């Protein structure tokens, strides 16, 4: 499976324009959070990594081999990252307690050491 994805830049949802990717993702995630009973504002950059991570685990468990092409707007050298498995559900946002939402943690999942 070939996956291509874009992660929004680090910016505040309060200072971005209404048609930016950040604002669009914030609105969509806010709706999903509300429908799932999650009473907090989503963080599009964090949610991107945790949802992608969980979905990739789900697909890998089904036997898919994954090639990931990603514009992550982050260096993998910024943080150490950790191995952190997640549970995927297509019906609700991925819970991410303890997951730092970093690209480095996603990479640690793909290539654990």
C-alpha positions in Angstrom: 0.0 0.0 0.0 1.3 3.4 -0.9 0.2 6.2 1.4 0.8 9.9 0.6 -0.1 12.5 3.3 0.4 16.1 4.3 0.6 17.3 7.9 -0.2 20.9 8.5 2.4 23.4 9.7 2.8 24.4 13.3 0.3 27.3 13.6 -2.6 28.4 15.8 -6.1 27.7 14.6 -7.0 31.1 16.0 -4.7 33.0 13.7 -5.1 31.0 10.4 -7.5 31.8 7.6 -10.8 30.0 7.4 -9.8 28.1 4.2 -6.3 26.9 5.3 -5.7 23.2 5.8 -5.2 23.8 9.5 -8.7 25.4 9.9 -10.4 22.8 7.7 -8.9 20.0 9.7 -9.7 21.7 13.0 -13.4 22.0 11.9 -13.6 18.3 10.8 -11.9 17.0 13.9 -14.0 19.2 16.2 -17.1 17.6 14.7 -15.7 14.1 15.1 -14.7 14.9 18.7 -18.1 16.3 19.5 -19.9 13.2 18.0 -17.6 10.9 20.0 -18.2 12.8 23.3 -14.6 14.1 23.5 -14.8 17.5 25.2 -11.6 19.1 24.1 -10.3 21.0 21.2 -8.4 18.9 18.7 -4.8 19.6 17.8 -4.6 18.9 14.0 -0.8 18.3 14.0 -1.1 15.8 16.9 -4.3 14.1 15.6 -2.7 13.7 12.1 0.2 11.6 13.5 -1.9 9.6 16.0 -4.7 8.8 13.5 -2.2 7.9 10.7 -0.2 5.8 13.1 -3.3 3.9 14.3 -4.6 3.4 10.8 -1.3 2.1 9.6 -1.1 -0.4 12.5 -4.6 -1.5 11.5 -3.6 -2.0 7.9 -0.3 -3.7 8.7 -2.2 -6.2 10.9 -4.3 -7.1 7.8 -1.1 -8.0 6.0 -0.4 -4.8 4.1 3.2 -3.7 3.5 3.3 0.1 3.6 5.2 2.7 1.7 4.7 6.1 3.3 5.4 9.4 1.4 4.9 12.2 3.9 5.2 16.0 4.1 5.3 16.1 7.8 6.5 19.7 8.4 8.8 18.3 11.1 12.3 16.9 11.3 12.6 13.3 12.7 15.6 14.6 14.6 13.6 17.1 16.7 12.6 14.5 19.4 13.7 11.0 20.3 10.3 9.4 19.9 9.1 6.2 21.5 7.4 3.0 20.5 3.7 3.5 21.2 1.0 1.2 19.8 -2.5 2.6 19.2 -5.9 1.3 18.7 -7.7 2.2 15.4 -11.5 2.6 15.1 -13.1 4.0 11.9 -16.0 5.3 14.0 -14.2 7.6 16.4 -10.9 9.6 16.8 -7.9 7.7 18.0 -7.2 8.0 21.7 -3.6 9.1 22.2 -2.8 9.3 25.9 1.0 9.1 26.2 1.6 9.5 22.5 3.6 12.7 21.8 2.3 13.1 18.3 5.8 13.4 16.8 7.0 12.2 13.5 9.8 10.4 15.4 7.3 8.3 17.3 5.6 7.4 14.0 9.0 6.4 12.6 9.7 4.3 15.7 6.5 2.4 15.0 7.6 1.7 11.4 11.1 0.8 12.3 11.3 -0.2 16.0 14.8 -0.7 17.4 
